[in-house]
């Protein structure tokens, strides 16, 4: 993610992880797609016979059920469909390129190839594409190209795409207008007084703690929306009404801000977000499968999470953004200027990322960006080379440090084929 370098080492020089963490079984390839029933630390995720326990709405992210839970979430929670249109076919490379990377120190370092990465990371799906050509496509833990994988916060970037479309069509005017201008029920609240611009950049200045410890504000938001503890809408964000900074003065990641954007979109467009995404993005980009978007008690899509889609369609989203919002046919599905604004750092953020755009992570080189969700869901995009890496996973914690290895692999992919 950080810099360009030279060619990857030949595969014969790359080491692979061994021991309890390995996937155990070799990949079987058919039509260029690699699959296997196993995966690293299989005993944590699977039954003794190798099968995967069916998840419920209560246990869907527990280790013993997370493989099923994150590839069947829309059967556990209410969700609206995002119908596909006519699929745009992928080309496929005749063989996988040789891709090597320097493993993240948090997982022990070392030099690895694609097999080595998958032997030490609980990825359910991994796809690398350059332009309209798939270079790598792999699935573990008995997942397949037909499984719809949970997005978690990758959905935030899709919400931002819809904001740009709504503005281009005149449904949303100035980004300096407050949220309450579109959602009257937010009038008199701090989120209601926040300009859309600062909701897009996670800089509202409203207190919100997102630490994923089960007691934080994101847990309250989850209960109020996906958990349906409230009727949804303004009531769901009512607990978060303490302003600690002026709008735009400080960055702090807060899922509630994207949920407020979803409320704004639902009011401004007078249509479900899923229907708009299907008409304006999913169909035009040539998605191959119906996706879904989970909803709150009011029927409004969550915005901050809840999309479920097949891996190849996640890669298509990345490619659409790499092309500046243009579809394979050249149609401008999302304004090019909006994509440029989304993928430019508007606020600085300490740590491994350079900054944050409109619901999009911007990397230090300022040449690449990502749609990112907890537990290992990520789409990396390098527009100049039309390179995309879509990755779904079942990492055991929301802030699993193993995610650094996906970043390291992306660096290796860019060096090898970017």
N, C-alpha and C positions, 0 to 999 in steps of 0.2 A: 504494500500500500504506500510505501514511503518513497521509493526511488526506483529508477530503472538501472539495470546492470547488464551483465553479459550472459552468454548462453548457459543453460543448465548443464550439469555434468551428465555424462552418459549414464543410462540406467544401471549399468553393471557396477558403477562406483557408489551407488546410493545404498545406505543402510536401511534396514526395516526394523520396526519395533518387534520384540519377541516377548514371550511370557504370557502372564495372565491377561494382559490388556489386548492381546492380538485378536483379530477376527476369527482365527482358527481354521476357517474353510476358505478355499480358493473361489474366486469369482468365476461364474459361468457366463460366457458371452454369446449373445444371439443378436444379429443385426446391429452389431456395434455397441449394444447395451450390456453392461456388466451387472449381474445380480448375485447375491448370495443370501442364504438364510441366516448366517451368523453375523457377527460384528464384535467389536471390542467389549470386554466385560459383559459377555452375554449372560452370565449367571445373575447379574443385577436386573436384567430386563426381561428375561424369558423364564418360562417354566422348565422343569427338569427335562421334559421331552423336547425342548426347543420351541414350543409354541408360545404365543404371546397372549397374555390375559386380556380379556375384554375390559375396557375402561368404562367408568360411569362418570356422571357429572360431579360426583364427590371426590373421585380419586384419579382424575384423568392426567395429572402431572406427577403422580407418584412413580418411583422407579419401576415397580413391577407392572405398571399399566401404561406408562408414558408412550411407548412405541405405538400402541393402539390409539391412545388418547390424542396424540398429535397428528394422526393420520385419519381421524374419524371424528374430529371435534364438532363438526356441523351435524352429526347425528346425535350428539349429546346435548347440544344447546340449540335453541331456535335460531334459524339463519335464513336469509333471503337468497334466492339464486341469482347468479350472474351468468346468464346464458352466453354460450359461445356462438359465433357465426360460422363462416367458412374458414377452415383452418388454413393458415399459410404454412406450407410444408418446409421442414428443415432439410438442408443438405447434411450429409454426414461424412466426416473425414474417413478415408479408407482404413486408417489405424490411429490409435491414440498417439499423440506426440510424446516425446520424452520430456517429462516435466520433473524437475527436482527442486527442492527447497530446503532451507535451513530451518529445522524445527525450532519452535519457540522454547526458550529456556525453561519456562514454567512446566513443560512436559518432559524436560530432560535434554533438550537440544538434539543434535545429531543431524545427519543428512538423510533425506527421505525422498521417495517418489510417491506417486498417487496411491499405490498399494500400501506403502508405509504410512501415509496420512490416514487412510481408512482403517488401518490396523490399530491406530492409537486414538482415533476420534470417533465418537458415536454419531456419525453422520447417517441420516436415513437416505439422503439423496445428494448427489454432487454432479453438477453439469457445468462444463466449460464450453462456451461458444465464441466464435469470432465471426462477426457478421451473421449470415444466415446458415453457418456451418457448425454443427456440433462436433467438438473435438473429443470430449470426454463425457460419458453419461454412466453413472454407477448408482446402485441402490444396495443398502444393507438391511439386515433384520427383516428379511422377507418382504420388504417394501417393493413396489413396482411403479412403472410410469403411470399407472391408473390411480394411485393413491393421491388424495387431496391433502396436502400438508398445511398445518396451521402456520399462519404468518407471524403471529404476535405483532410486534410494532412495525414490521415491514408495511403494514396497512396504513401507518401514518403518512408515508410518502404517497400512497395512492389517494388518500384524502386530500393532500396538497395538490395533486394533479387535478382533482375535481374543483378545487378553489380556482385554479387558473382557468379552467374551462368555463366555470360560472361567471368569472369576471369578464372573459372574452365575449360571452353571450349577453352581458349586461344584467345578469341576475344579481351580481355583486358589484358594487361600485368601488369606491376608494378603499384601499387597505387600511387607511387611517380612520375609517368609521368604526365605532365600537360594536361589539358583538350584539348588544341590546338593540341596535338599529334593525337587526334582522330577527332577533328572538326577544320580543317584549317581556317575556317572563323572566329574563335576566336583568331587567331594569332594576336599579338600586343595589346591584351586587358588584363586587370587584371584577369578576370575570365579565360581567355585562359591560363594565366601563372600559375594558381593555380593547384597544384597537386590534383588528384582525392581523395586522402586520406582526404584532408582538406575540400573538398566539401562534402564528406560523413559525416563529423563531424561538419558541419556548422561553420567552423573556417577558412574561406578563407582569412579574413582580408579586404575584399572589403566592402565599405560602402553600407549598405542597411537597410532602416528603415521599420520595419514590426510592425506597431502599430494598424492597422485596423481602422484608422480614416477617411478613404475615400480619403485622400490626400497623403498617404505615398507611399513608393516604392512598397509595395505589391499591391496597387491599380493600379500603373502604369504597373506592371508586368501582372496583370489581364487583363487590357485593351489591352496590347500588345499580349496576348496569347489567352485566352478564348474569349476576346472581339474582337480579330482579327483586331486590329488597325495597326498591322504590318504584314509582310509576315511570321513572326515567325523566329525561329532559332537564330543566333547570333544577328540579328537586334533587337529582343525582349529584349535582356539584354544589348544592347549598352548604355542605359542611366546610367548603374551602372558600373562605370569605375574609381572609386576613391579609391585607396588603402590607408587604414588608419592603417594597421598592417601587419606584416609579416604572411604568411600562417602558421596556427597552433598556433599563438600567443594569439589569443582571440576567445572566442565563441560568436557568435551572430546569433540567429535564422533568417534565410533568405531563403524564398522560391525560390529565383532565383538560389540558389546553387543546388537545386534538379532539377530545370528545365535544368540547364547546364548538370547535370548527364544524364537526359533524352536525350539530344542532343548527348552526348557521346555514349550512348547505341544504339541510332538509327543509328549512323554512324558505330559503331563497329560491330553490329550484322547484319546490312543491311536488317533489317526486322522491321515491326512495333512492338512496345513494347507489344501491346495487343496480337499479335500472339505468341510471345515468352512466355508471361505469361500464355497463354492458354495451350501451348504445354508442358511447363516445370513445371508449378505449378498448374494451375486451374484444368486441366484434371487429372493429377496424384493424387492430394489431394482428388479427388472425389467430386468436386463441383456439386451441384444439378441444378444450373441455369446459363444461360448465363449472364455474367456481361458486363460492357462497360467501356471504358476509353475515356474521352473527349480529343479533339485534338485542336492544333492551326491551323493557316491558311495553314501551310505546311503539315498538316496531321500527325504531330508528337504528340504523347500522351504527356499531360502536365507534367507528372512526379510528380510534387509537389502537385497535387490534381486530382480530376476528375474521380476516379473509382466509379462505381455505382454497388452495389451487394445486394443480399438478405442477411438477417441477419445471417442465418445459414451458409452461405459461408464465411462471415466475421469471424465467430467463427472457421470455418475450417482452415482459414489462421493462426489464433492464435494457434490452436492445432498443425498445421504443424511446427510452430516455437517452441512450447513447446517440440516437439519430436526431436528437433535438425535438422529440415529440412527433416525428414523422413515421407513418406506417410503411410496411414493405412496398406498397404501391405508390408511395410518395405523398399521400394525403397527410395534411397537418392535423393530427388528432388533438394535440395539445400545442398551444402557441409556443414557437421556438424561444421567444423572449422569456416566457414563463419558465421553461425548462432551464434556461440560463440563470434566471433569478433563483430558482430552487436549488441549483447546484453550485451557488457561490456562497462562501462563508459570510454570514451576516453578523454572527456573534462568535467570539473566541471561546474555546472550551479547553481547559487544561487536560493533559493526558495524551493518549495516543492519537487522537484526532485533532486536525487543525482547527476545525470549527463546525458550525451548524448552519445550514441553509434554511430553506423552507421544508421542515420535516424531513430533512435529508442530511446524512453525515458527510462532511467534506474532509478529505485526507490532506496530509501536510504538503504533498506535491501540488495540490490544487488542480491536478489533472484527473483525479479519480474520485468517485463518491460511492456511497453505499446506502441501501435500504437495509435496516438492521432491526432484528427482534431478539428477545431473550431466548436462552437455551439453544442458541446456535443457528437461528434463522437469519440469513443474510444474502443479499444480492450485491455483488461488487460490479462496478461499471467503470470502464476506461473508454470514454467517447472517441478519442483520437484514433485508437486502434480497433474500435467497434468490438471490444472484448468484454465479455460478461461471464461471471461465475455465480451460479445460483447454488445455494447450500442450505439444506434443512437438516436438523439434528435433534437429538434427545439428550442434550446435556442436562446433568442432574440438578443444577442450580441456575437461577436466573442470571447471576453474574459469575458464571463458570469461567475461570481463568484460562481454560483450554481454548476459549475463543481466540486467543492470541495465535494459536496454531493455524486457524483458518486465514488470519491476516498474513501469516508467514507463507502459507500456500499460495495466496493471491499474489504475493510478491514474486514467488517462483513462477507462477503462470505468466505474469507479465514479462518476466525476463525471458522465458522460453518461447512464447508465442505472440507476445504483444508488440 
